[in-house]
């Protein structure tokens, strides 16, 4: 008896359930994923803060990016921080137009809840941010959010 | 020949199914961004009407905490140079004024924080200043919630939260941008 048992080869682990597991993971990521809508042409490392709030409805947020052009665009646009709206470099003067377009794309009832999120690099200067802020005030887009990441230590 | 017929339809080999699924999985893993958008929410003041007269309401000196930030990222709070680390404490004392200091706000409702920054101020410091001021208000609110109701803000019903928020109403007035100098 003992000898017979020893002769049996170890059975291979059944991998038939593996595709099921992987598909489950796949569906999870497919459902939770939000494809990057714009590709960033500026380098943005948002500042860190402690008193941050979550932005409620993603569909009601328009993004304004401010930062130095990324490596691919350095040669053409230099290294001074710039504004990016949608997929293109812009000047603060183009912000009102951008906001109007964002408003036109939503239903009228949603317009008052539109929020602008400024994703600015921590090394940017306030000058360009102030220009953008002034333009936003001109078109009455007053709900603003300074995008920042969580900082755990408190001063 | 007869033997072949006995075999029946062969099973489809599902061994590579996992590989295909993995490939798709990795694709979604790479393209996914689970960045919940977070940040400091503020409300901008509306643009003044072009034909509006200068409506600067005279505020008592003691009710205004002036925070200036220059291009070299230095802070001046009510004429005193200060590090960002002390700002929250100073702001809390100014708003609440527990010692009834005649140089600080009469009541939390009358307290106004005036923030002025240079065009050369770094965005990071600007956010830190906003953050510290917001933290000051949040801590005062939390303390009041604990004191009055024995609960933290989040656990209070909406009406009481509103009451506390109105008691410590955050008024940050940002000056129209101008050049303060003090840097390049």
Contacts between the chains, C-beta under 8 A, distances in Angstrom:
chain1	res1	chain2	res2	distance
A	15	B	15	7.4
A	15	B	18	6.8
A	16	B	14	7.1
A	18	B	18	4.5
A	19	B	14	6.6
A	19	B	17	4.1
A	19	B	18	4.7
A	19	B	21	5.4
A	22	B	18	5.7
A	22	B	21	4.0
A	22	B	22	5.6
A	22	B	25	5.9
A	23	B	21	5.2
A	25	B	25	5.5
A	26	B	21	5.7
A	26	B	24	5.4
A	26	B	25	4.5
A	26	B	28	6.6
A	29	B	25	6.5
A	29	B	28	4.0
A	29	B	29	6.1
A	29	B	32	5.7
A	30	B	28	5.7
A	32	B	32	6.8
A	32	B	34	6.5
A	33	B	28	5.5
A	33	B	31	6.5
A	33	B	32	4.1
A	33	B	33	7.7
A	34	B	32	7.3
A	34	B	33	5.9
A	34	B	34	8.0
A	35	B	31	6.1
A	36	B	31	7.1
A	36	B	33	5.9
A	46	B	39	7.6
A	47	B	123	6.6
A	47	B	124	4.5
A	47	B	127	4.3
A	47	B	128	7.2
A	49	B	39	7.7
A	49	B	40	5.7
A	49	B	127	5.8
A	49	B	128	7.2
A	49	B	130	7.8
A	49	B	131	4.1
A	50	B	131	6.1
A	50	B	135	6.1
A	51	B	40	6.4
A	51	B	131	5.3
A	51	B	134	4.2
A	51	B	135	5.1
A	51	B	138	6.0
A	52	B	38	4.4
A	52	B	39	5.7
A	52	B	40	6.1
A	53	B	38	6.7
A	53	B	39	7.1
A	53	B	40	7.5
A	53	B	41	5.3
A	54	B	36	5.8
A	54	B	37	7.0
A	54	B	38	5.5
A	55	B	36	7.7
A	55	B	37	4.1
A	55	B	38	6.9
A	55	B	39	6.9
A	58	B	37	6.9
A	61	B	37	6.7
A	66	B	123	7.8
A	115	B	41	7.9
A	117	B	37	6.3
A	117	B	39	6.5
A	120	B	123	5.1
A	121	B	123	7.0
A	122	B	122	7.2
A	122	B	123	6.0
A	122	B	124	3.8
A	122	B	127	7.6
A	123	B	122	6.6
A	123	B	123	7.4
A	123	B	124	7.0
A	124	B	122	7.4
A	124	B	123	4.4
A	125	B	119	6.6
A	125	B	120	5.6
A	125	B	121	6.9
A	125	B	122	6.3
A	125	B	123	6.8
A	126	B	117	5.3
A	126	B	118	6.8
A	126	B	119	5.8
A	126	B	120	7.1
A	126	B	121	4.3
A	126	B	122	7.2
A	126	B	123	6.0
A	126	B	126	5.4
A	126	B	177	7.8
A	127	B	119	3.5
A	127	B	120	6.7
A	127	B	177	7.9
A	129	B	123	5.6
A	129	B	126	7.4
A	130	B	117	7.9
A	130	B	119	6.4
A	130	B	177	4.4
A	133	B	44	6.4
A	134	B	177	7.3
A	136	B	44	6.3
A	137	B	44	5.3
A	137	B	45	7.2
A	137	B	46	6.7
A	137	B	47	4.4
A	138	B	47	5.6
A	140	B	46	6.5
A	140	B	47	7.5
A	141	B	44	7.9
A	142	B	43	5.5
A	142	B	44	4.4
A	142	B	45	7.6
A	142	B	46	6.5
A	143	B	41	7.7
A	143	B	43	6.4
A	144	B	41	7.3
A	144	B	42	5.3
A	144	B	43	6.9
A	144	B	44	5.5
A	145	B	37	7.6
A	145	B	39	4.4
A	145	B	40	7.0
A	145	B	41	5.0
A	145	B	42	7.6
A	146	B	39	5.0
A	146	B	40	4.6
A	146	B	42	7.0
A	146	B	127	5.7
A	146	B	130	7.1
A	147	B	37	6.5
A	147	B	38	7.2
A	147	B	39	4.1
A	148	B	38	6.7
A	148	B	39	4.9
A	148	B	40	5.9
A	148	B	127	6.0
A	148	B	131	7.7
A	149	B	38	7.0
A	150	B	38	6.8
A	154	B	135	7.4
A	155	B	84	6.5
A	155	B	85	4.4
A	155	B	87	7.9
A	155	B	88	6.5
A	155	B	132	6.8
